[in-house]
């Protein structure tokens, strides 16, 4: 799933909040120490090789100490064959390098996916693995093959553990507006896309939003990123109740946003725990981010929208059947995520989520929730449908451009 699990597990959440001090101690002592001892990953190995690499006798720039802008200038000074050579030598490093040309990242990640697919193909027949392990290798092998399909644009890829990935829909280089979909818990390589409940997975969410944006503004040049390039919590346990994964994810999200090509406006569309990531990231967002829109949010690690420290417009919605409304909106000892974003006291612009299908249904085509996301995505604020009675249907659009054609050129 890309969201918290269903209502019978809400008691678990409340228990976690009640035992805040105990769990925080566990999270910051032995649990953290256990998970900090990791072997070298494929991505780390590729980056290490890059750091020791040379081109025409010159050292390659250190991607960890070089700004994305300087990396962009480095690649711009290379010929196309030189860029291709680097992608083939260091596919994971280049494929995940903010500042590298997006088309080169697509090509590098296709190479990296092919290599990872070969590894999993071998593991499928490795007698040292259990039948369950071989089955899991097969699932990963097929997923990597899916991501390599013609026409797919993979902007980031890391096969380690549950994995991370990001995909682009549209022309990122030419887009006038860019939308970034930030999903919630249980998001990884295997749940990145689904056949059943398609619109609940990041790929389906982004495809639906891209199609809706083109529908409401056919002449617009938009691009949508399905961004699952952070390690999301698994289930609604300890990780989902804290902001640890959100803090890690916010750094990765802001690094991506700072390196996006061009000068297009950017909107964030954050679902469930993804809204926690966006809330933490808000304090350091680039100025080009105009909107943060959250759906089914457990909180944004803030008591008020003004406390997010951003100039971006903050929007929120919640379907009346979404069980997330029963989660305690508070923060105790590091557990919980703060105030309810759709409450009047929080101060977000509250939109209609009419016809959304529960917690995982905000991106279903034909819903007010998706239509509102699309209008925000293209900058058509005057067409956003606010929550509440028809007579109050302009409350969330106060002090915003009122023309329905805003941002559609």
Protein Blocks (a to p, Z undefined) as FASTA:
>chain_A
ZZdcdfklmmmmmmmmmmmmmmmmmmmmmmmmmmmmccddfklmmmmmmmmgceehiacd
dfklccfklmmmmmmmpcfklmmmmmmmmmmlmmmmghiafklmmmmmmmmmmmmmmmmm
mmmmmmkbcfklmmmmmmmmmmmmmmmpghiacfbdcfehjbpadddedjfklpcbdcdd
dddehiafklmpcfbhkllpmklmmmmmmmmmmmmmmmbccdddddfkbccdehjbfklm
pcklmmmmmmmmmmmmmmpgcjbdcddddehjlmmmmmmmmmmgcfklmbdcdehiabjh
iabfklnopabdcdddddfklmklmpccddeehiajbjafkbmklopacddfehiacjkl
mmgghiaklmmmmmmmnopaklpccedjfklmmmmmgoiafbfkgokZZ
